[in-house]
């Protein structure tokens, strides 16, 4: 829509439904005045934007960039590029939103009396908005993710235990308890009164459960990418030939394989790695000369291949694969010598194996043909979140290996 303090503001289509719904609800409270109902609904969402802006400005203050603010059906969300580096920073960012809502509640509450004297209906609008902002502040302080109170709980546990992960787990479990309470209370309220508020509580609880499940899955994938190393997922999608071999031999080797994504061909002579050769020579050199020209005449240095050390953490490999044109990395031992290759299917198999999930071989083969992750698993963005973790950034973003 536009930018606030340099932060893009987006509107999700579901917000339009809620705008219509709240307009009708406020209209009933304001003696059927549709204009005042719409004004109250819009001002409520302005309050939500200010709440998220409080998070965003504090986030920027502690050195974390904010990508966007989005209004959707259940309120608003500020998307940040990473978590704050310290528990104190995380606490300040989390508390800023409810603090803004509380200030709005107080300010609007103080304006109710003078506005009522001037225009009674405006006094009603101020009262509704003061009450709703007070509720927004208190509701968001409930101690469970994805609420601000859950972020505060995470920061407090992180500060006391020294473990950000422990903070996330405790706050997520607390959020699941709150979600089930909301669902049970919502069902009971709806059965007793038939009110829309009961269904709304069920919807909120269901959303919180989904958010908690996603958070735990993200945490598990982050742990796997942090703790697994490239050597845990290495395969051998390469062939080794002598540099004195001819182009004819390379052609025969290719014809004997039905792989849609051919293996790399590395050249080794007397135990020494000389380079690699691709199929470009077969396309450029006339067939009549294939028996005359050797691979050594067309070899390229191994440094031209995207590579990674076998001791590097797996999250670095995911990021390197995003940049690799062929979706494949040459894996090197600590001495810098080739030991194998790494592709997305093998990497996914290692990660899912860490989570005790076995991927069918047929699924892996299909992913290998496509050069993609199986099941549409998107590890790139998750690896970016690992790279942005405070503990990884504190270590300089480096694992025990080097990406070339």
N, C-alpha and C positions, 0 to 999 in steps of 0.2 A: 504494500500500500504506500508506504513512505518510510523515512528513517527518523529515529529518535536518538539523539546523541550519537549519530553515526551508525546506529543499529537498525537493520531492516526489520520492519513490522509486517508479518504475514497474517492472512486470515484464512483459516481452514473452512471449507464449505459447511461443515457441521455447525460452525458458529452461527451461520445465518438461521438455522433451525432454532437454536437456543435464543437468538435475538427475538425471533417471532414469538416464541413461547413466553419469554419473560415480559415482552411487551403486553401480551394478552393478560398475563397474571397481574402485572402492575396496573393495567387499565381497570381491572375489576376492583382493585383497592382504591383507585383514584376516581371513583364515581363515574366510571365509564369514559373518562377522558383519554382518548387514544393518543393524542399528541403528548400528554404528560406521561403516559405509559411508555411510549417510545423513548422520550427524553430520559426517563429513569433507567430504562434498560441500557441505553447508550452510556449514560454516566456510570452505571455499574461496570460496564466493560472498560471504561476509561480507568476506573479504580483498579481493575485487574491488570491493565497495562502498566499503571504506575507501580503496582506491586512487583511485577516482573522487571520493571525498569530499576527498582530498588536493588534487586538481585544483580542486575546487569552492571550498574554503575559501581557497586561494591566489588564485583568480579574484576572489572577493569582496574579498580584501585589496587587490588592485590596482584595484578599482573596477568590476568587471564582474559583472553580475547573472547567476546561474545559474538556468535555468528548471527543470531536472529532471535526475535521474539515472535511467537505464534499464538494467536487466539484460536481455540478449538472448543468443542462441545462442553468439556468439563472445566474450562477456565483458560489458563495461559501457561506457556512454558518458555523459559529462556534457554537457548541452546548454546553451551559454552564449548570451546575447543578442547578443554581438558579440565581436570579437577585442580583446585588450588594446591600448591606445593606443600602447604602445612595445615595441620588440623585447625589452627587458629584462623587461618585464611578461609578455610571451608566453613567454620562456624560463623564468621562475619558475613559471608555471602549468603548463607542459609537464613540468618536472622534478619537480614536487611529487608526482605519482602514483607514478613509479618509486621516489622516495625513501621513500614510505610502504611500498611493497612490500619494499624492501630492509630497512627497519627491522623489519618483521614477520618477514622471513626470519631476521634475526639473533636477534630475541627468541625466536622459536619454536625456532630451532636450539639456543639456550642452555637451553631447557626440556626438550629431548629426554632428557638423561641423568637428571635428577631424576624425570621422569614415568615413565621406563622402570623405575626402581627401585620406584616406587609401584604402577604398573600397566603392564606391558609393551605392551599394545595401545594405551594412550594415548600412550606414547612413540612408537609407530609412526605414530599420527595426527599428532603434532607434527612428526615427521620428514618425512612426506609434505607437510604444509602449509608447512614451512620450505623444502623443495625447490621446491615449486610457486610460492611467493612469490618466491624467488630467480630462478626461470625467468621469472616474470611481469615482474620488474624488468628483467632483461637483455633479454628479447624486446622489451619496449616501448621499449628504447633503440636498437633498430635504426633507422638514419637514413633513414626513408622514411614519408611520409604514407600512411595515417592514424594511424600509431603515434606515441607520444610523442617518440621519437627524431626522427621527421620534423618534428614541431613545433619541437623544439630546433634542428634543422638550418635550418628556415625562419627562426627567430628570429636565428640566427647570421649567415645570409646577409643578412637584413634589416638587421641592425646594421652589417655591414661594407660593404654596397652602398648602404644608404639606401633600398632599394626592397623594400617588402613583397611586391609582385607577383613580383619575381625570386626571392625566398625561397620563395614558394608553388610556382612552376614547378620550381625545382630539387628541392625536397623531394618534389613529386609525381612527377617523373621517376625519382627514386631509389626511391620507393615502387613504381613499376611494375617496375623491375628486380628488387626484392626479391620482388614478387608472382610474376613468371615463374620466379625461382629456386625459390620454394616449390612452384609447380605441377610443375616438372620433377622436383624432389627427391621430391615426394609420389608422383608417378607411378612413379618408379624404385623407391622404397621399397615401394610396394604390389605392383609386379610381382615384386620380389625376395622379399618376405617375406609378402605378403598381409595385412599388418597394417592395422588401422583407422587407425593414426597417419598412414599415407601418404595415405589419403583425406581425413583432417582437414587435412593440409597443402595438398592441392589446393583444398579448400573455402576455407581462409584466403586462399590466393593469388588465387582467383577473386573473393572479397569485396574484397580489396585492389585488384584491377584495376578493379572496378566503382566503388569509392570514388575511385580516381585519375581515372577517366573523368568522374565526376560533378564532381570538383573542377575539372578543366580546363574543362568546360562552364560551370560556375558562374563561373569566372574570365573566360571569354570574354564571357558575358552581362553581367557586372559592368562590364567594360571598355567594351562597347558602350553601356550605359546611362550610363556616366560621360562618354564622349567625344562621343556624339551629342547634338544639341540639338533642341529642339522644332521649329525651322525645318526640320530634316531629315525630319520626318515629317508636316508640316502638310498638311491637305487642305482642301476647301472645301465642307463640308456645311452651307451656309447660302444663303439667298435674300435679296435686298435689294429692298425696296419703298419707295415714297414714303409718308410718313405720311398724305398726303391720299387714298391708295387706300382703297376701301371694303371692308367685310367680305365683300361679294359677290366682289370680286376675289381676296381671300384664299381664299375657298371654291373658286373656279374653279382657282386655282393648285394647291390641294390635290387636287382631282379629277383634274387632268392628270398627277399623279404617282402611281405605284404603289409607292413606297418604303414598306416596313413601318415604318421609323423616319424620320419626316418631318424635313426640314432645318429648322434654325432660321430664323426670318424676322426680319431686322434692318431697321430703319427709318433711311433716310438722306435728307436734304433739303439741296440746295445744297452738297453736299460735307461736310455735318456729320452726324455720327451722333446720332440722337435717342433710340434705345432699341431694344426688340424687342417682338414680339407673339407670343403663343402661340395655340393653337386653343381656349382656354377661352372666348374671346369668341363663337366660333361656337356653342358649346353653351349659353351664357347668354342671348344675344340672339335674339329671335324672327326667323325667316327674313324676315318682312315688313319688318324694319328693316335688313336687310343692305345695301340700297342707300343707306340714309340715314346710317348711322354709319361714321365713318372709323377707320382703324387708330390714328390719333393719340389717339383717345378711349380706347383700350384699351392703349396702349403702357406698357411697364415699363422701368425703367432698365437699361442694359447691365450695371451692377454686380451685378444679380441673377443673372447667368449665371456659373457657375464658369469662371474664366479663368486663363491662364498666359502669361507673356512668351515670345516666340519664341526668346529667347536663353537660356532656362532649360535646364539639363541634362535629358535624357530621363528619368532616374530620378525627378526631381521630378514630372514629368508622370504617371508610373505611379502614384505615391502620390496625386496629386490626382485621378486617374481613379477610384481606389478610393472616394473620398469623393463624387464627382459622381453625383447621382441618376440622370441620363440616360446616364451613361457617355460623356460628351462634354465637351470643354473649348473655350472660345472662346480663340483664339490672338491675342495683342496684339503690335504692334510696339513698339519702345522708346518711342514717343510715346504709347502706350496706346490706339492705334487698332486695330480688328479687321482681321486679315489672313486669317483662315481658322479652321478647327476641327481638333480632334485627337480621334481615337477609337482604340480598342484595335487594330483590324485594321491601320490605317495605322502605328501605333506598332510593332506586331509586324513589319510588312513592312520598316520601316527597320532594326530590330534584326537581323533575320535576313539582310537584305541586307548589313549590316556583316560578318556571318559567312559571306558568299558562299553563302547559301542562298536560293533563289528559291521563294516560296510561290505555288502555283497561284491564278489569279484566282477560280476557283469556290470555293476554300476561303476566300478573303478575303471574298467576297460572302456566304457562309453565316455567317461570323463577324460580318459587319456587321449582318445581319438579327437575330442573337442578341445583339448588343452585347457580344461576348465576344472573348477571344483565340483565334486559330486553333490547332488541334491541342491544345487544352487547355493551352497555354503559360501558366504561372503566373508572371507577372512581378512581381506584388505583393510576395511574400516576398523575391524577389531584389533588388528596389529597396530593401527594408528593410535588407538586408545591405549595400548600397552606402551607405545613409545612416549605417550604423554603422561604416563603414571608418575607421580612424584618420586617414587623410589628409583624408577628407571632414569628419569631426568637427573636425579641427584648423582647417579652413577655415570653421568655424561652420555646417556643413551647408548652405551656400548655394552655388548656382551663380551664373551671371551673369544670372539672371532672377528674377522674383518670382512666386509663386503667390498668387492671390487667391481 
